[in-house]
Amino acid sequence: MGNNHLTHRQAQIYNFLKEYFSKNRKSPYLKEIQAACAINSHKSVIDKLVALERKGYIKRKLNKHRSIRLLARKEETIAP
């Protein structure tokens, strides 16, 4: 498995982000991600977002609400 492959949970969050952006035209709050993806802890959401950023799927501004941006990807089909 290459470094840019997503785990099941990362793919779930990424797909939620894509869907949320298409409906709302802004990024969700961390609590919205946590609730939608049934994640127990705030820290776990942050860890998954850090991994998505490191793998080149998103870009964030630290300590800013609604600061997640999706980055252009060649492979747009991400299976959860």
N, CA and C atoms as an extended XYZ file, in Angstrom:
240
Properties=species:S:1:pos:R:3:atomname:S:1:resname:S:1:resid:I:1 pbc="F F F"
N         0.842       -1.179        0.000 N   MET     1
C         0.000        0.000        0.000 CA  MET     1
C         0.887        1.241        0.000 C   MET     1
N         0.630        2.165       -0.931 N   GLY     2
C         1.424        3.381       -1.030 CA  GLY     2
C         1.081        4.379        0.061 C   GLY     2
N         1.879        5.393        0.170 N   ASN     3
C         1.737        6.395        1.223 CA  ASN     3
C         0.484        7.251        1.067 C   ASN     3
N        -0.049        7.369       -0.161 N   ASN     4
C        -1.203        8.233       -0.386 CA  ASN     4
C        -2.537        7.516       -0.291 C   ASN     4
N        -2.540        6.222       -0.003 N   HIS     5
C        -3.794        5.497        0.163 CA  HIS     5
C        -4.443        5.901        1.474 C   HIS     5
N        -5.765        5.955        1.453 N   LEU     6
C        -6.501        6.350        2.646 CA  LEU     6
C        -6.998        5.136        3.411 C   LEU     6
N        -7.027        5.271        4.725 N   THR     7
C        -7.670        4.259        5.557 CA  THR     7
C        -9.178        4.396        5.377 C   THR     7
N        -9.897        3.437        5.891 N   HIS     8
C       -11.357        3.487        5.803 CA  HIS     8
C       -11.898        4.780        6.415 C   HIS     8
N       -11.432        5.135        7.599 N   ARG     9
C       -11.927        6.323        8.301 CA  ARG     9
C       -11.522        7.612        7.571 C   ARG     9
N       -10.298        7.664        7.053 N   GLN    10
C        -9.861        8.840        6.299 CA  GLN    10
C       -10.732        9.016        5.058 C   GLN    10
N       -11.016        7.926        4.360 N   ALA    11
C       -11.871        7.988        3.167 CA  ALA    11
C       -13.281        8.440        3.542 C   ALA    11
N       -13.784        7.960        4.670 N   GLN    12
C       -15.102        8.360        5.140 CA  GLN    12
C       -15.150        9.873        5.387 C   GLN    12
N       -14.143       10.395        6.043 N   ILE    13
C       -14.087       11.830        6.324 CA  ILE    13
C       -13.925       12.624        5.027 C   ILE    13
N       -13.043       12.173        4.141 N   TYR    14
C       -12.822       12.875        2.872 CA  TYR    14
C       -14.113       12.925        2.053 C   TYR    14
N       -14.817       11.807        1.976 N   ASN    15
C       -16.081       11.776        1.230 CA  ASN    15
C       -17.123       12.676        1.879 C   ASN    15
N       -17.168       12.713        3.217 N   PHE    16
C       -18.074       13.626        3.907 CA  PHE    16
C       -17.730       15.075        3.561 C   PHE    16
N       -16.441       15.405        3.569 N   LEU    17
C       -16.013       16.771        3.250 CA  LEU    17
C       -16.447       17.163        1.840 C   LEU    17
N       -16.244       16.272        0.869 N   LYS    18
C       -16.647       16.562       -0.515 CA  LYS    18
C       -18.145       16.820       -0.601 C   LYS    18
N       -18.925       15.978        0.067 N   GLU    19
C       -20.373       16.120        0.056 CA  GLU    19
C       -20.801       17.419        0.752 C   GLU    19
N       -20.198       17.717        1.890 N   TYR    20
C       -20.518       18.923        2.649 CA  TYR    20
C       -20.206       20.175        1.831 C   TYR    20
N       -19.033       20.186        1.183 N   PHE    21
C       -18.657       21.333        0.348 CA  PHE    21
C       -19.644       21.534       -0.794 C   PHE    21
N       -20.049       20.450       -1.435 N   SER    22
C       -20.950       20.588       -2.574 CA  SER    22
C       -22.320       21.121       -2.154 C   SER    22
N       -22.767       20.801       -0.944 N   LYS    23
C       -24.069       21.267       -0.460 CA  LYS    23
C       -24.005       22.653        0.164 C   LYS    23
N       -22.923       22.956        0.894 N   ASN    24
C       -22.872       24.168        1.717 CA  ASN    24
C       -21.892       25.231        1.254 C   ASN    24
N       -20.986       24.895        0.352 N   ARG    25
C       -19.986       25.842       -0.166 CA  ARG    25
C       -19.078       26.420        0.913 C   ARG    25
N       -18.907       25.686        2.003 N   LYS    26
C       -17.973       26.056        3.065 CA  LYS    26
C       -17.579       24.781        3.792 C   LYS    26
N       -16.526       24.846        4.566 N   SER    27
C       -16.086       23.645        5.280 CA  SER    27
C       -16.861       23.477        6.587 C   SER    27
N       -16.978       22.247        7.052 N   PRO    28
C       -17.709       21.997        8.297 CA  PRO    28
C       -16.857       22.290        9.521 C   PRO    28
N       -17.537       22.454       10.648 N   TYR    29
C       -16.844       22.507       11.925 CA  TYR    29
C       -16.367       21.101       12.276 C   TYR    29
N       -15.361       20.998       13.134 N   LEU    30
C       -14.854       19.692       13.544 CA  LEU    30
C       -15.951       18.859       14.203 C   LEU    30
N       -16.806       19.487       14.975 N   LYS    31
C       -17.900       18.756       15.631 CA  LYS    31
C       -18.879       18.180       14.609 C   LYS    31
N       -19.059       18.848       13.484 N   GLU    32
C       -19.928       18.317       12.434 CA  GLU    32
C       -19.298       17.082       11.794 C   GLU    32
N       -17.998       17.104       11.578 N   ILE    33
C       -17.293       15.935       11.050 CA  ILE    33
C       -17.403       14.791       12.045 C   ILE    33
N       -17.173       15.094       13.311 N   GLN    34
C       -17.218       14.089       14.370 CA  GLN    34
C       -18.590       13.414       14.422 C   GLN    34
N       -19.652       14.190       14.368 N   ALA    35
C       -21.006       13.642       14.433 CA  ALA    35
C       -21.357       12.851       13.177 C   ALA    35
N       -21.059       13.387       12.018 N   ALA    36
C       -21.419       12.739       10.762 CA  ALA    36
C       -20.693       11.418       10.549 C   ALA    36
N       -19.476       11.327       11.034 N   CYS    37
C       -18.665       10.128       10.829 CA  CYS    37
C       -18.643        9.220       12.056 C   CYS    37
N       -19.451        9.547       13.059 N   ALA    38
C       -19.560        8.742       14.287 CA  ALA    38
C       -18.202        8.484       14.923 C   ALA    38
N       -17.452        9.562       15.109 N   ILE    39
C       -16.135        9.476       15.741 CA  ILE    39
C       -16.286        9.935       17.183 C   ILE    39
N       -15.690        9.184       18.096 N   ASN    40
C       -15.883        9.450       19.522 CA  ASN    40
C       -15.144       10.673       20.039 C   ASN    40
N       -13.957       10.952       19.521 N   SER    41
C       -13.177       12.036       20.125 CA  SER    41
C       -12.809       13.126       19.115 C   SER    41
N       -12.742       14.329       19.634 N   HIS    42
C       -12.324       15.501       18.868 CA  HIS    42
C       -10.890       15.301       18.343 C   HIS    42
N       -10.028       14.743       19.175 N   LYS    43
C        -8.626       14.508       18.816 CA  LYS    43
C        -8.505       13.544       17.642 C   LYS    43
N        -9.362       12.555       17.590 N   SER    44
C        -9.334       11.595       16.492 CA  SER    44
C        -9.669       12.276       15.162 C   SER    44
N       -10.619       13.196       15.185 N   VAL    45
C       -10.954       13.961       13.970 CA  VAL    45
C        -9.730       14.755       13.525 C   VAL    45
N        -9.087       15.424       14.445 N   ILE    46
C        -7.897       16.218       14.120 CA  ILE    46
C        -6.793       15.326       13.548 C   ILE    46
N        -6.571       14.171       14.162 N   ASP    47
C        -5.548       13.244       13.662 CA  ASP    47
C        -5.828       12.820       12.229 C   ASP    47
N        -7.092       12.534       11.924 N   LYS    48
C        -7.460       12.112       10.558 CA  LYS    48
C        -7.294       13.268        9.575 C   LYS    48
N        -7.613       14.490        9.994 N   LEU    49
C        -7.433       15.649        9.110 CA  LEU    49
C        -5.949       15.912        8.850 C   LEU    49
N        -5.128       15.740        9.865 N   VAL    50
C        -3.679       15.886        9.695 CA  VAL    50
C        -3.171       14.868        8.668 C   VAL    50
N        -3.659       13.641        8.767 N   ALA    51
C        -3.245       12.598        7.820 CA  ALA    51
C        -3.707       12.939        6.404 C   ALA    51
N        -4.937       13.426        6.257 N   LEU    52
C        -5.439       13.817        4.937 CA  LEU    52
C        -4.622       14.969        4.353 C   LEU    52
N        -4.220       15.882        5.205 N   GLU    53
C        -3.395       17.004        4.749 CA  GLU    53
C        -2.012       16.515        4.335 C   GLU    53
N        -1.419       15.651        5.131 N   ARG    54
C        -0.091       15.109        4.830 CA  ARG    54
C        -0.098       14.331        3.508 C   ARG    54
N        -1.213       13.665        3.216 N   LYS    55
C        -1.329       12.863        1.994 CA  LYS    55
C        -1.761       13.689        0.788 C   LYS    55
N        -2.017       14.988        0.991 N   GLY    56
C        -2.315       15.884       -0.127 CA  GLY    56
C        -3.768       15.944       -0.552 C   GLY    56
N        -4.687       15.571        0.326 N   TYR    57
C        -6.105       15.613       -0.009 CA  TYR    57
C        -6.772       16.909        0.417 C   TYR    57
N        -6.279       17.522        1.477 N   ILE    58
C        -6.864       18.768        1.984 CA  ILE    58
C        -5.753       19.728        2.394 C   ILE    58
N        -6.151       20.974        2.632 N   LYS    59
C        -5.257       21.998        3.195 CA  LYS    59
C        -6.044       22.694        4.297 C   LYS    59
N        -5.369       22.956        5.436 N   ARG    60
C        -6.025       23.615        6.570 CA  ARG    60
C        -5.185       24.783        7.049 C   ARG    60
N        -5.856       25.741        7.672 N   LYS    61
C        -5.182       26.810        8.408 CA  LYS    61
C        -5.386       26.498        9.874 C   LYS    61
N        -4.301       26.378       10.603 N   LEU    62
C        -4.401       26.025       12.011 CA  LEU    62
C        -5.126       27.098       12.802 C   LEU    62
N        -5.897       26.653       13.773 N   ASN    63
C        -6.631       27.526       14.689 CA  ASN    63
C        -7.642       28.440       14.002 C   ASN    63
N        -8.150       28.020       12.857 N   LYS    64
C        -9.187       28.775       12.150 CA  LYS    64
C       -10.390       27.867       11.945 C   LYS    64
N       -11.578       28.356       12.271 N   HIS    65
C       -12.801       27.611       12.033 CA  HIS    65
C       -13.104       27.593       10.541 C   HIS    65
N       -13.637       26.501       10.079 N   ARG    66
C       -14.053       26.343        8.676 CA  ARG    66
C       -12.931       26.675        7.698 C   ARG    66
N       -11.743       26.185        7.977 N   SER    67
C       -10.597       26.529        7.127 CA  SER    67
C       -10.109       25.372        6.264 C   SER    67
N       -10.873       24.304        6.158 N   ILE    68
C       -10.455       23.151        5.357 CA  ILE    68
C       -10.748       23.436        3.888 C   ILE    68
N        -9.769       23.172        3.046 N   ARG    69
C        -9.940       23.273        1.594 CA  ARG    69
C        -9.601       21.929        0.977 C   ARG    69
N       -10.428       21.482        0.028 N   LEU    70
C       -10.112       20.267       -0.715 CA  LEU    70
C        -9.111       20.618       -1.806 C   LEU    70
N        -8.134       19.768       -2.001 N   LEU    71
C        -7.148       19.969       -3.047 CA  LEU    71
C        -7.514       19.114       -4.251 C   LEU    71
N        -7.166       19.573       -5.426 N   ALA    72
C        -7.459       18.832       -6.659 CA  ALA    72
C        -6.757       17.485       -6.625 C   ALA    72
N        -7.473       16.451       -6.967 N   ARG    73
C        -6.931       15.093       -6.967 CA  ARG    73
C        -7.210       14.450       -8.314 C   ARG    73
N        -6.277       13.669       -8.803 N   LYS    74
C        -6.492       12.924      -10.048 CA  LYS    74
C        -7.512       11.820       -9.839 C   LYS    74
N        -7.373       11.072       -8.744 N   GLU    75
C        -8.291        9.961       -8.471 CA  GLU    75
C        -9.409       10.462       -7.567 C   GLU    75
N       -10.537       10.834       -8.159 N   GLU    76
C       -11.639       11.411       -7.396 CA  GLU    76
C       -12.531       10.353       -6.757 C   GLU    76
N       -12.417        9.106       -7.158 N   THR    77
C       -13.229        8.067       -6.554 CA  THR    77
C       -12.503        7.478       -5.374 C   THR    77
N       -12.956        7.799       -4.189 N   ILE    78
C       -12.341        7.323       -2.948 CA  ILE    78
C       -13.344        6.392       -2.270 C   ILE    78
N       -13.012        5.136       -2.159 N   ALA    79
C       -13.924        4.176       -1.532 CA  ALA    79
C       -13.746        4.212       -0.024 C   ALA    79
N       -14.883        4.236        0.717 N   PRO    80
C       -14.769        4.245        2.183 CA  PRO    80
C       -14.320        2.900        2.741 C   PRO    80
